[in-house]
Amino acid sequence: MPRPQPNCRSGKVKARSVPQPSLRFLTLALELRENIYAHVLYNHPSSLVHLLVVNRQLSREVKPFLYKLPLTFDGQSQLFDWLSKVDHGYLRHVEETRFKLHDINPDEIVGALGKKLQNANITRASGSRGPDTPDNPYFEACRADLRRIGAAFRLLPNLRYLTILSASERDSQPHHRTQDAFSKLVGQCFPKLKFLTSEEDQLPIDFISGKPELRRLRFPATTSSDDEETEELFSALSLTELEIYRLPHHTASGAEEWDCVTPILENSSSLHSLTLLERHGAETPNLAAEVFVGSQAALRRHRHSLRTLKLLAKPGPEYSADEDSNPVHPEAYCAAFLSQSSLTHIEFIDIWMSIYEQIPSTIQTITWRLDESPRPPNVATSVTRIKKMVTHAIQVRGNPRDPKLPHLRRIVIYLDGFFPSAEIRHPAHPSNEILMMARTKLGESGIRLDWKGWEGVPSM
């Protein structure tokens, strides 16, 4: 207690005020402050700029935070323009970039090289690239452009996440020689990269070279490189997560001369996570067959190390590994692999329900995807599927004294995309009652049930 002090004028005694402890923003942990910056950026993006002028410490913190945000460059021109405007002293903070390679724009090239292009009638209007000869100024301009890209990439020494975006039909497609040289260039840069995604399906495989810290790779598992080069580069990596995904626009997917699934699995280190994703509309829906049938011996190397398997690709039709073998169903080979695996988490779309009984006893979490492609709402179908899932789950759990899945603790359902989350949670929604019943039944067996509604098409 503070000692009361007399007031000289009035003779009254008043208590000295005790300063209350205040929580100052700059005393918070940096991680917490960065979460606040992210909240401000998301909700009031213009306000973040004002923080730069509050004081020097905030300016020193906010600037690196801004450079840590994911950057997207739709073409090298955007990258060059951005680099011409930013403080290069902060480029060491850049950690995540998405980049799309465009063809050169001959109209933007000046000087002697620009004149050569004009004399050869290589302009954007003509659409001509000139003859396929060494003295063609088009290829000289491409090489100069790649040197600028390389110099720009080397200004980002601490990049951790890189996505190579594929050019769309509306973009200016680079020449295949430029793509090959670009792949080699990526292999020469970004030594600290940990996560790499390539949406291009016809690149040489050397874009993964020189990446000793790379742990996660996401790409179509197709390449223009030969098997020997693919094997050499993958044997030098220490991958733990591999996602093979095919999109409708991938033209090399399923083509035997481009496919490299087997050499990848044969030469990768012990994988912890494997995802197979094939979007509806892919030209040849055979990804699952390529992995479980065509590469079964290579896949078997990972049966003890693999902890997560995500089957987001349809099994496809019957598949023959070669001309002399009889066609087989990929589900049977997948079930055989599962029975020998040590998985703790499996995620699959509804069409893989036949493998449910082959899930290994080590499994802890099952994620069931009922959100394939949007179609008109069908409550009855959803209810039937959920009932089927509950019955299966209780059966495989079996007798509490001798359960088939003793470690199963959680089931997650992604519901048919027709029901937004808010609707499903509403008590009057038709699926709410069956979901609550399922949660109760599974809870009695010690299994937690979570469900998620449609929140839009999952981003690639």
C-alpha positions as CSV (number, residue, x, y, z in Angstrom):
1,M,0.0,0.0,0.0
2,P,1.3,3.4,-0.9
3,R,1.7,5.8,2.1
4,P,-1.0,8.6,2.0
5,Q,0.5,12.0,1.4
6,P,-1.0,15.2,2.8
7,N,-2.2,17.9,0.4
8,C,-0.4,21.1,1.4
9,R,-3.2,23.4,0.3
10,S,-6.3,21.5,1.6
11,G,-4.7,19.5,4.3
12,K,-6.4,16.4,2.9
13,V,-4.6,13.2,2.5
14,K,-4.6,11.5,-0.9
15,A,-3.1,8.2,-2.0
16,R,-0.3,8.0,-4.5
17,S,-1.4,6.4,-7.7
18,V,0.1,3.1,-8.5
19,P,1.2,2.7,-12.1
20,Q,-0.7,-0.3,-13.7
21,P,1.4,-2.7,-15.7
22,S,0.8,-2.2,-19.4
23,L,1.2,-4.7,-22.2
24,R,3.3,-3.0,-24.9
25,F,3.1,-4.3,-28.4
26,L,6.8,-4.4,-28.9
27,T,7.2,-6.6,-25.8
28,L,5.2,-9.4,-27.4
29,A,7.0,-12.3,-29.0
30,L,8.1,-11.7,-32.6
31,E,6.1,-14.6,-33.9
32,L,2.9,-13.2,-32.2
33,R,3.6,-9.8,-33.7
34,E,4.0,-11.3,-37.1
35,N,0.6,-13.1,-36.7
36,I,-0.9,-9.7,-35.9
37,Y,0.8,-8.2,-39.0
38,A,-0.8,-11.0,-41.1
39,H,-4.2,-10.3,-39.6
40,V,-3.9,-6.6,-40.4
41,L,-2.7,-7.4,-43.9
42,Y,-5.6,-9.8,-44.6
43,N,-8.3,-7.5,-43.1
44,H,-6.9,-4.0,-43.6
45,P,-4.1,-4.3,-46.2
46,S,-3.6,-0.5,-46.6
47,S,-3.1,-0.1,-42.8
48,L,0.1,-2.2,-42.9
49,V,1.9,0.5,-44.9
50,H,1.2,3.0,-42.1
51,L,3.1,0.7,-39.6
52,L,6.3,1.4,-41.6
53,V,6.3,5.0,-40.4
54,V,5.4,4.5,-36.7
55,N,9.0,4.0,-35.6
56,R,12.2,2.4,-36.7
57,Q,11.7,-0.9,-34.9
58,L,8.3,-1.5,-36.5
59,S,9.7,-0.6,-39.9
60,R,12.6,-3.0,-39.4
61,E,10.1,-5.8,-38.5
62,V,7.3,-5.1,-41.1
63,K,9.6,-4.9,-44.1
64,P,11.1,-8.4,-43.6
65,F,7.6,-9.7,-42.9
66,L,6.3,-8.3,-46.2
67,Y,9.2,-10.0,-48.1
68,K,8.3,-13.3,-46.4
69,L,4.9,-13.3,-47.9
70,P,4.4,-15.6,-51.0
71,L,5.3,-13.9,-54.2
72,T,3.8,-14.8,-57.6
73,F,5.4,-13.8,-60.9
74,D,3.4,-14.4,-64.1
75,G,6.4,-14.2,-66.4
76,Q,9.9,-13.0,-66.0
77,S,9.0,-9.5,-66.9
78,Q,7.1,-9.2,-63.6
79,L,10.1,-10.6,-61.8
80,F,12.5,-8.1,-63.4
81,D,10.0,-5.2,-62.8
82,W,9.6,-6.1,-59.1
83,L,13.4,-6.4,-58.6
84,S,13.9,-2.9,-60.0
85,K,11.6,-1.4,-57.4
86,V,12.5,-3.2,-54.1
87,D,15.3,-2.9,-51.6
88,H,17.7,-5.7,-52.4
89,G,18.9,-5.6,-48.8
90,Y,15.7,-7.4,-47.8
91,L,15.7,-10.1,-50.5
92,R,17.3,-12.5,-48.1
93,H,13.9,-12.7,-46.4
94,V,12.1,-14.0,-49.5
95,E,11.1,-17.6,-48.8
96,E,8.2,-18.5,-51.1
97,T,7.8,-17.8,-54.8
98,R,5.5,-19.0,-57.7
99,F,7.1,-18.4,-61.1
100,K,5.8,-18.9,-64.7
101,L,8.2,-18.9,-67.6
102,H,7.0,-16.9,-70.6
103,D,8.4,-16.7,-74.1
104,I,10.5,-13.6,-74.9
105,N,8.7,-10.5,-76.2
106,P,10.8,-9.5,-79.2
107,D,9.1,-6.0,-79.2
108,E,10.6,-5.2,-75.8
109,I,14.2,-6.0,-76.8
110,V,16.3,-2.9,-77.9
111,G,19.8,-2.3,-79.1
112,A,21.7,-4.4,-81.6
113,L,19.8,-7.6,-80.7
114,G,16.5,-5.8,-81.1
115,K,17.5,-4.7,-84.6
116,K,18.5,-8.3,-85.5
117,L,15.1,-9.5,-84.5
118,Q,13.4,-6.8,-86.5
119,N,15.5,-7.6,-89.6
120,A,14.5,-11.3,-89.2
121,N,10.8,-10.3,-88.9
122,I,10.7,-11.9,-85.4
123,T,8.0,-9.7,-83.8
124,R,5.0,-10.3,-81.5
125,A,2.7,-9.4,-84.4
126,S,4.3,-11.8,-86.9
127,G,4.4,-14.7,-84.3
128,S,7.5,-16.0,-86.1
129,R,10.5,-17.5,-84.3
130,G,12.6,-17.7,-87.4
131,P,14.5,-20.8,-88.6
132,D,15.8,-23.5,-86.3
133,T,19.5,-22.6,-86.9
134,P,22.3,-21.6,-84.5
135,D,22.5,-18.0,-85.9
136,N,18.8,-17.3,-85.3
137,P,18.6,-14.1,-83.2
138,Y,15.5,-15.5,-81.5
139,F,17.6,-18.2,-79.7
140,E,20.2,-15.5,-78.9
141,A,17.5,-13.4,-77.2
142,C,16.3,-16.5,-75.3
143,R,19.7,-17.2,-73.9
144,A,20.1,-13.5,-72.9
145,D,16.7,-13.7,-71.2
146,L,17.7,-16.9,-69.3
147,R,20.9,-15.2,-68.1
148,R,18.8,-12.4,-66.6
149,I,16.5,-14.9,-65.0
150,G,19.5,-16.7,-63.5
151,A,20.8,-13.5,-62.1
152,A,17.4,-12.7,-60.6
153,F,17.1,-16.1,-59.0
154,R,20.5,-15.8,-57.4
155,L,19.3,-12.7,-55.5
156,L,17.0,-15.1,-53.6
157,P,19.5,-17.3,-51.7
158,N,17.2,-18.3,-48.9
159,L,14.2,-19.5,-50.9
160,R,12.4,-22.4,-49.2
161,Y,9.3,-22.9,-51.3
162,L,9.2,-22.8,-55.2
163,T,6.3,-23.5,-57.5
164,I,7.0,-23.7,-61.3
165,L,3.7,-22.7,-62.9
166,S,2.6,-24.1,-66.2
167,A,1.8,-21.8,-69.1
168,S,-1.8,-21.7,-70.2
169,E,-3.1,-21.6,-73.7
170,R,-3.4,-17.8,-73.4
171,D,0.3,-17.4,-72.4
172,S,3.2,-17.1,-74.8
173,Q,4.6,-20.6,-74.7
174,P,8.4,-20.7,-74.5
175,H,10.4,-22.8,-76.9
176,H,11.2,-26.3,-75.7
177,R,14.9,-25.5,-75.8
178,T,14.2,-22.6,-73.4
179,Q,12.2,-24.9,-71.1
180,D,15.1,-27.4,-71.0
181,A,17.6,-24.6,-70.2
182,F,15.3,-23.2,-67.6
183,S,15.0,-26.6,-65.9
184,K,18.8,-26.8,-65.7
185,L,18.9,-23.2,-64.4
186,V,16.5,-24.0,-61.5
187,G,18.8,-26.9,-60.6
188,Q,21.7,-24.5,-60.3
189,C,19.8,-22.1,-58.0
190,F,18.0,-22.3,-54.6
191,P,20.3,-24.7,-52.6
192,K,18.2,-24.2,-49.5
193,L,14.9,-25.2,-51.1
194,K,12.8,-27.6,-49.0
195,F,9.5,-27.7,-50.9
196,L,9.3,-27.8,-54.7
197,T,6.2,-28.0,-57.0
198,S,6.3,-28.2,-60.7
199,E,3.1,-28.0,-62.8
200,E,5.0,-28.5,-66.0
201,D,4.9,-32.1,-67.2
202,Q,7.5,-32.1,-70.0
203,L,10.6,-30.6,-68.2
204,P,13.9,-32.4,-68.0
205,I,14.3,-33.8,-64.4
206,D,17.4,-31.7,-63.7
207,F,15.4,-29.0,-62.0
208,I,15.6,-31.1,-58.8
209,S,19.4,-31.2,-58.8
210,G,21.5,-29.4,-56.3
211,K,18.8,-29.5,-53.6
212,P,20.3,-31.3,-50.6
213,E,17.6,-29.9,-48.2
214,L,14.6,-30.8,-50.5
215,R,12.1,-32.8,-48.5
216,R,8.8,-32.4,-50.4
217,L,8.3,-32.8,-54.2
218,R,5.1,-32.3,-56.0
219,F,5.0,-32.9,-59.7
220,P,3.3,-35.0,-62.5
221,A,6.1,-37.7,-62.4
222,T,6.7,-37.2,-66.2
223,T,9.9,-36.0,-67.7
224,S,11.8,-35.7,-71.0
225,S,14.9,-37.1,-69.2
226,D,15.9,-40.7,-69.6
227,D,15.6,-43.2,-66.7
228,E,19.4,-43.2,-66.0
229,E,19.5,-39.5,-65.3
230,T,16.2,-39.7,-63.3
231,E,17.6,-42.5,-61.1
232,E,20.9,-40.6,-60.5
233,L,19.2,-37.4,-59.4
234,F,16.6,-39.0,-57.2
235,S,19.1,-41.2,-55.4
236,A,20.9,-37.9,-54.4
237,L,17.8,-36.5,-52.7
238,S,16.5,-37.1,-49.2
239,L,12.8,-36.8,-49.9
240,T,10.2,-37.6,-47.3
241,E,7.1,-36.5,-49.1
242,L,6.1,-37.1,-52.7
243,E,2.9,-36.0,-54.4
244,I,2.3,-37.2,-57.9
245,Y,-0.5,-35.3,-59.5
246,R,-2.1,-35.2,-63.0
247,L,-4.3,-32.5,-64.4
248,P,-6.6,-32.5,-67.4
249,H,-4.2,-30.3,-69.4
250,H,-1.2,-32.5,-68.8
251,T,-0.3,-34.0,-72.2
252,A,2.6,-36.2,-71.2
253,S,0.6,-38.0,-68.4
254,G,0.2,-41.7,-69.2
255,A,2.6,-41.6,-72.1
256,E,5.1,-44.4,-71.5
257,E,8.0,-42.4,-73.0
258,W,7.4,-39.6,-70.4
259,D,6.5,-41.6,-67.4
260,C,9.1,-41.9,-64.6
261,V,7.1,-43.3,-61.6
262,T,9.1,-46.5,-61.3
263,P,12.6,-44.9,-61.3
264,I,11.4,-42.3,-58.8
265,L,10.1,-44.9,-56.4
266,E,13.1,-47.2,-56.9
267,N,15.6,-44.5,-56.1
268,S,13.9,-42.2,-53.6
269,S,14.9,-42.5,-50.0
270,S,12.4,-43.9,-47.5
271,L,9.2,-41.9,-48.1
272,H,7.0,-40.9,-45.2
273,S,4.1,-39.6,-47.3
274,L,2.8,-40.4,-50.7
275,T,-0.1,-38.7,-52.5
276,L,-1.7,-39.7,-55.8
277,L,-3.9,-37.0,-57.2
278,E,-5.6,-37.2,-60.6
279,R,-8.2,-34.5,-61.4
280,H,-11.4,-35.5,-63.2
281,G,-10.9,-35.1,-66.9
282,A,-7.3,-36.3,-67.1
283,E,-6.6,-37.9,-70.5
284,T,-5.5,-41.2,-69.1
285,P,-6.7,-42.0,-65.6
286,N,-4.0,-44.6,-64.9
287,L,-1.9,-43.0,-62.2
288,A,-3.0,-45.4,-59.5
289,A,-2.4,-48.4,-61.8
290,E,1.1,-47.0,-62.7
291,V,2.0,-46.9,-59.0
292,F,0.4,-50.1,-57.6
293,V,0.7,-52.4,-60.6
294,G,3.4,-51.0,-62.9
295,S,5.7,-50.0,-60.0
296,Q,4.7,-52.5,-57.3
297,A,8.3,-53.8,-56.7
298,A,9.6,-50.2,-56.4
299,L,6.7,-49.2,-54.1
300,R,7.3,-52.2,-51.8
301,R,10.6,-50.5,-50.7
302,H,8.5,-47.9,-48.9
303,R,6.0,-50.1,-47.2
304,H,7.6,-49.9,-43.7
305,S,8.6,-46.2,-43.9
306,L,5.4,-44.8,-45.3
307,R,3.1,-43.3,-42.7
308,T,0.6,-41.3,-44.9
309,L,-1.0,-42.4,-48.1
310,K,-3.6,-40.3,-50.0
311,L,-5.5,-41.9,-52.8
312,L,-7.1,-39.0,-54.6
313,A,-6.9,-40.6,-58.0
314,K,-9.4,-43.1,-59.4
315,P,-8.2,-46.7,-59.8
316,G,-8.9,-46.5,-63.5
317,P,-9.7,-49.4,-65.8
318,E,-7.9,-52.8,-65.8
319,Y,-4.2,-52.4,-66.3
320,S,-1.5,-54.4,-67.9
321,A,2.1,-53.8,-66.8
322,D,3.4,-55.0,-70.2
323,E,2.1,-56.7,-73.4
324,D,2.6,-60.2,-72.1
325,S,0.7,-59.8,-68.8
326,N,-3.0,-60.2,-68.2
327,P,-4.9,-57.0,-67.2
328,V,-5.5,-56.7,-63.5
329,H,-7.5,-54.4,-61.2
330,P,-5.4,-51.8,-59.4
331,E,-7.6,-52.1,-56.2
332,A,-6.3,-55.6,-55.6
333,Y,-2.7,-54.6,-55.8
334,C,-3.4,-51.6,-53.6
335,A,-5.1,-53.8,-51.0
336,A,-2.1,-56.1,-51.0
337,F,0.3,-53.2,-50.4
338,L,-1.9,-51.9,-47.5
339,S,-2.0,-55.2,-45.7
340,Q,1.9,-55.2,-45.6
341,S,2.3,-51.4,-44.7
342,S,2.7,-49.5,-41.5
343,L,0.5,-46.6,-42.3
344,T,-0.9,-44.3,-39.6
345,H,-3.0,-42.1,-41.9
346,I,-4.9,-43.0,-45.0
347,E,-7.1,-40.7,-47.1
348,F,-9.1,-41.9,-50.1
349,I,-12.0,-40.9,-52.4
350,D,-15.2,-42.9,-52.2
351,I,-14.4,-45.2,-55.1
352,W,-11.6,-46.8,-53.1
353,M,-14.1,-48.1,-50.5
354,S,-13.3,-51.7,-51.5
355,I,-9.9,-51.4,-49.8
356,Y,-11.4,-50.5,-46.4
357,E,-11.1,-54.0,-45.0
358,Q,-7.4,-54.1,-45.9
359,I,-6.4,-51.1,-43.8
360,P,-3.4,-52.1,-41.6
361,S,-3.8,-52.3,-37.8
362,T,-1.3,-49.4,-37.4
363,I,-3.8,-46.9,-38.8
364,Q,-4.7,-44.0,-36.5
365,T,-6.7,-41.6,-38.8
366,I,-8.9,-42.3,-41.8
367,T,-10.0,-39.4,-44.1
368,W,-12.8,-40.2,-46.4
369,R,-13.4,-37.9,-49.4
370,L,-16.9,-37.5,-50.6
371,D,-16.2,-34.2,-52.3
372,E,-15.1,-35.4,-55.7
373,S,-16.7,-33.3,-58.5
374,P,-19.7,-31.1,-57.8
375,R,-23.1,-32.4,-58.9
376,P,-26.7,-31.8,-57.8
377,P,-27.3,-32.3,-54.1
378,N,-28.4,-35.9,-53.2
379,V,-29.1,-36.1,-49.5
380,A,-30.3,-39.7,-49.7
381,T,-27.0,-40.8,-51.3
382,S,-25.0,-38.9,-48.7
383,V,-26.9,-40.5,-45.8
384,T,-26.4,-44.0,-47.3
385,R,-22.7,-43.5,-47.6
386,I,-22.3,-42.2,-44.1
387,K,-24.3,-45.2,-42.7
388,K,-22.1,-47.5,-44.7
389,M,-19.0,-45.8,-43.3
390,V,-20.2,-46.1,-39.7
391,T,-21.0,-49.8,-40.1
392,H,-17.6,-50.5,-41.6
393,A,-15.8,-48.5,-38.9
394,I,-17.5,-50.4,-36.1
395,Q,-16.9,-53.7,-37.8
396,V,-13.2,-53.2,-38.3
397,R,-12.9,-51.9,-34.7
398,G,-14.4,-55.2,-33.7
399,N,-14.3,-56.6,-30.2
400,P,-12.8,-54.0,-27.7
401,R,-10.7,-56.8,-26.3
402,D,-9.4,-57.8,-29.7
403,P,-9.9,-54.9,-32.1
404,K,-8.7,-55.1,-35.7
405,L,-7.8,-51.4,-35.7
406,P,-6.6,-50.8,-32.1
407,H,-5.0,-47.5,-32.8
408,L,-7.8,-45.9,-34.8
409,R,-8.8,-42.7,-33.1
410,R,-10.2,-40.4,-35.7
411,I,-12.3,-40.4,-38.9
412,V,-12.7,-37.3,-41.0
413,I,-15.3,-37.0,-43.8
414,Y,-15.3,-34.5,-46.5
415,L,-18.9,-34.3,-47.5
416,D,-20.3,-34.1,-51.1
417,G,-19.6,-30.7,-52.3
418,F,-23.1,-29.6,-52.3
419,F,-23.4,-28.8,-48.6
420,P,-21.7,-25.7,-47.3
421,S,-20.3,-26.2,-43.7
422,A,-22.8,-23.8,-42.3
423,E,-25.8,-25.7,-43.7
424,I,-24.5,-29.1,-42.4
425,R,-24.2,-27.7,-38.9
426,H,-27.7,-26.5,-38.9
427,P,-30.0,-28.8,-36.8
428,A,-32.6,-28.9,-39.5
429,H,-30.3,-30.1,-42.2
430,P,-31.0,-33.7,-43.4
431,S,-27.4,-34.8,-42.9
432,N,-27.1,-33.3,-39.4
433,E,-29.1,-36.1,-37.7
434,I,-27.2,-38.9,-39.4
435,L,-23.8,-37.3,-38.7
436,M,-24.7,-36.8,-35.0
437,M,-25.8,-40.4,-34.8
438,A,-22.5,-41.5,-36.4
439,R,-20.5,-39.4,-34.0
440,T,-22.2,-41.0,-31.0
441,K,-21.8,-44.5,-32.3
442,L,-18.2,-44.1,-33.2
443,G,-17.6,-42.3,-29.9
444,E,-18.7,-45.4,-28.1
445,S,-15.8,-47.2,-29.7
446,G,-13.4,-44.5,-28.9
447,I,-13.3,-43.0,-32.4
448,R,-13.7,-39.3,-33.0
449,L,-15.7,-38.2,-36.0
450,D,-15.2,-34.9,-37.7
451,W,-16.7,-33.7,-41.0
452,K,-16.1,-30.8,-43.3
453,G,-18.5,-29.4,-45.9
454,W,-17.9,-28.0,-49.3
455,E,-15.7,-24.8,-49.1
456,G,-15.0,-24.6,-52.8
457,V,-12.9,-26.5,-55.2
458,P,-9.6,-27.4,-53.5
459,S,-6.8,-25.3,-54.9
460,M,-4.0,-26.9,-56.8
